Amino acid sequence: MRRGDTVQVMRGDDKGATGKILKVFPKTGRVLVEGVNIVKKHRRARRPEEQSGILSMPAPIAASNVMLLDPKSGKPTRTRTRVDADGTKERVSAKSGESIAVTR
């Protein structure tokens, strides 16, 4: 999975929710998905112009708990890689065979 991919949460409290990947943490195997796993963080003002308070922010979830959405049907799918004749690799949906565009 890459930043910008649209995914659906398959397990956990936010099961069924969809969102875009904001950040990928490859070392820990976690992803940050917008609007999913929202936690409250108590934050102190570090500068005079900042304001202290309780902020709501997304926390990372395990990458194994999300699945990429098929660009054709919008349903969760696995991916495969296809090598074109000119040697370029592309990600392909296992369900529909459609190419999954890299969005940034």
Contact map, one row per residue, 1 for C-alpha under 8 A:
11101000000000000000000100000000000000000000000000000000000000000001000000000000000000000000000000000000
11111000000000000000101100000000000000000000000000000000000000000000000000000000000000000000000000000100
11111000000000000001111100000000000000000000000000000000000000000000000000000000000000000000000000000011
01111100000000000001110000000000000000000000000000000000000000000000000000000000000000000000000000000111
11111110000000000001100000000000000000000000000000000000000000000001000000000000000000000000000000000110
00011111000000000111100000000000000000000000000000000000000000000001100000000000000000000000000000000000
00001111100000000111100000000000000000000000000000000000000000000111100000010000000000000000000000000000
00000111110000111110000000000000000000000000000000000000000000000111100000010000000000000000000000000000
00000011111101111100000000000000000000000000000000000000000000001110000000000000000000000000000000000000
00000001111100110000000000000000000000000000000000000000000000001110000000000000000000000000000000000000
00000000111111110000000000000000000000000000000000000000000000001100000000000000000000000000000000000000
00000000111111100000000000000000000000000000000000000000000000001000000000000000000000000000000000000000
00000000001111100000000000000000000010000000000000000000000000000000000000000000000000000000000000000000
00000000101111111000000000000000000110000000000000000000000000000000000000000000000000000000000000000000
00000001111111111000000000000000000000000000000000000000000000000000000000000000000000000000000000000000
00000001111001111100000000000000000000000000000000000000000000000000000000000000000000000000000000000000
00000001100001111110000000000000000100000000000000000000000000000000000000000000000000000000000000000000
00000111100000011111000000000000000100000000000000000000000000000000000000000000000000000000000000000000
00000111000000001111100000000000111100000000000000000000000000000000000000000000000000000000000000000000
00111110000000000111110000000000110000000000000000000000000000000000000000000000000000000000000000000000
01111110000000000011111100000011110000000000000000000000000000000000000000000000000000000000000000000000
00110000000000000001111100000011110000000000000000000000000000000000000000000000000000000000000000000000
01100000000000000000111110000011100000000000000000000000000000000000000000000000000000000000000000000000
11100000000000000000111111001111000000000000000000000000000000000000000000000000000000000000000000000000
00000000000000000000001111111110000000000000000000000000000000000000000000000000000000000000000000000000
00000000000000000000000111111100000000000000000000000000000000000000000000000000000000000000000000000000
00000000000000000000000011111000000000000000000000000000000000000000000000000000000000000000000000000000
00000000000000000000000011111100000000000000000000000000000000000000000000000000000000000000000000000000
00000000000000000000000111111110000000000000000000000000000001110000000000000000000000000000000000000000
00000000000000000000000111011111000000000000000000000000000111100000000000000000000000000000000000000000
00000000000000000000111110001111100000000000000000000000000111100000000000000000000000000000000000000000
00000000000000000000111100000111110000000000000000000000011110000000000000000000000000000000000000000000
00000000000000000011111000000011111110000000000000000000011110000000000000000000000000000000000000000000
00000000000000000011110000000001111100000000000000000000010000000000000000000000000000000000000000000000
00000000000000000010000000000000111111000000000000000000010000000000000000000000000000000000000000000000
00000000000001001110000000000000111111000000000000000000011000000000000000000000000000000000000000000000
00000000000011000000000000000000101111100000000000000000011110000000000000000000000000000000000000000000
00000000000000000000000000000000001111110000000000000001111000000000000000000000000000000000000000000000
00000000000000000000000000000000000011111000000000000001111000000000000000000000000000000000000000000000
00000000000000000000000000000000000001111100000000000111100000000000000000000000000000000000000000000000
00000000000000000000000000000000000000111110000000000111100000000000000000000000000000000000000000000000
00000000000000000000000000000000000000011111000000011110000000000000000000000000000000000000000000000000
00000000000000000000000000000000000000001111100000011110000000000000000000000000000000000000000000000000
00000000000000000000000000000000000000000111110000111000000000000000000000000000000000000000000000000000
00000000000000000000000000000000000000000011111101110000000000000000000000000000000000000000000000000000
00000000000000000000000000000000000000000001111101000000000000000000000000000000000000000000000000000000
00000000000000000000000000000000000000000000111111000000000000000000000000000000000000000000000000000000
00000000000000000000000000000000000000000000111111100000000000000000000000000000000000000000000000000000
00000000000000000000000000000000000000000000001111100000000000000000000000000000000000000000000000000000
00000000000000000000000000000000000000000000111111110000000000000000000000000000000000000000000000000000
00000000000000000000000000000000000000000001100111111000000000000000000000000000000000000000000000000000
00000000000000000000000000000000000000000111100001111100000000000000000000000000000000000000000000000000
00000000000000000000000000000000000000000111000000111110000000000000000000000000000000000000000000000000
00000000000000000000000000000000000000011110000000011111000000000000000000000000000000000000000000000000
00000000000000000000000000000000000000011110000000001111100000000000000000000000000000000000000000000000
00000000000000000000000000000000000001111000000000000111110000000000000000000000000000000000000000000000
00000000000000000000000000000000000001111000000000000011111000000000000000000000000000000000000000000000
00000000000000000000000000000001111111100000000000000001111100000000000000000000000000000000000000000000
00000000000000000000000000000001100111100000000000000000111110000000000000000000000000000000000000000000
00000000000000000000000000000111100010000000000000000000011111000000000000000000000000000000000000000000
00000000000000000000000000000111100010000000000000000000001111101000000000000000000000000000000000000000
00000000000000000000000000001110000000000000000000000000000111111100000000000000000000000000000000000000
00000000000000000000000000001110000000000000000000000000000011111100000000000000000000000000000000000000
00000000000000000000000000001000000000000000000000000000000001111110000000000000000000000000000000000000
00000000111100000000000000000000000000000000000000000000000011111110000000000000000000000000000000000000
00000011111000000000000000000000000000000000000000000000000001111111000000000000000000000000000000000000
00000011110000000000000000000000000000000000000000000000000000011111100000011100000000000000000000000000
10001111000000000000000000000000000000000000000000000000000000000111110000011110000000000000000000000000
00000111000000000000000000000000000000000000000000000000000000000011111001111000000000000000000000000000
00000000000000000000000000000000000000000000000000000000000000000001111111111000000000000000101101010000
00000000000000000000000000000000000000000000000000000000000000000000111111000000000000000000100001110000
00000000000000000000000000000000000000000000000000000000000000000000011111000000000000000000000101000000
00000000000000000000000000000000000000000000000000000000000000000000011111100000000000000000000100000000
00000000000000000000000000000000000000000000000000000000000000000000111111110000000000000000000000000000
00000000000000000000000000000000000000000000000000000000000000000000110011111000000000000000000000000000
00000011000000000000000000000000000000000000000000000000000000000011110001111100000000000000000000000000
00000000000000000000000000000000000000000000000000000000000000000011110000111110000000000000111000000000
00000000000000000000000000000000000000000000000000000000000000000011000000011111000000000000111000000000
00000000000000000000000000000000000000000000000000000000000000000001000000001111100000000011110000000000
00000000000000000000000000000000000000000000000000000000000000000000000000000111110000000011110000000000
00000000000000000000000000000000000000000000000000000000000000000000000000000011111000001111000000000000
00000000000000000000000000000000000000000000000000000000000000000000000000000001111100001111000000000000
00000000000000000000000000000000000000000000000000000000000000000000000000000000111111111100000000000000
00000000000000000000000000000000000000000000000000000000000000000000000000000000011111111100000000000000
00000000000000000000000000000000000000000000000000000000000000000000000000000000001111110000000000000000
00000000000000000000000000000000000000000000000000000000000000000000000000000000001111110000000000000000
00000000000000000000000000000000000000000000000000000000000000000000000000000000001111111000000000000000
00000000000000000000000000000000000000000000000000000000000000000000000000000000001111111100000000000000
00000000000000000000000000000000000000000000000000000000000000000000000000000000111100111110000000000000
00000000000000000000000000000000000000000000000000000000000000000000000000000000111100011111000000110000
00000000000000000000000000000000000000000000000000000000000000000000000000000011110000001111100000111000
00000000000000000000000000000000000000000000000000000000000000000000000000000011110000000111110011110000
00000000000000000000000000000000000000000000000000000000000000000000011000001111000000000011111111110000
00000000000000000000000000000000000000000000000000000000000000000000000000001111000000000001111110000000
00000000000000000000000000000000000000000000000000000000000000000000010000001100000000000000111110000000
00000000000000000000000000000000000000000000000000000000000000000000010110000000000000000000111111000000
00000000000000000000000000000000000000000000000000000000000000000000000000000000000000000001111111100000
00000000000000000000000000000000000000000000000000000000000000000000011100000000000000000001100111110000
00000000000000000000000000000000000000000000000000000000000000000000001000000000000000000111100011111000
00000000000000000000000000000000000000000000000000000000000000000000011000000000000000000111100001111100
00000000000000000000000000000000000000000000000000000000000000000000000000000000000000000010000000111110
01011000000000000000000000000000000000000000000000000000000000000000000000000000000000000000000000011111
00111000000000000000000000000000000000000000000000000000000000000000000000000000000000000000000000001111
00110000000000000000000000000000000000000000000000000000000000000000000000000000000000000000000000000111
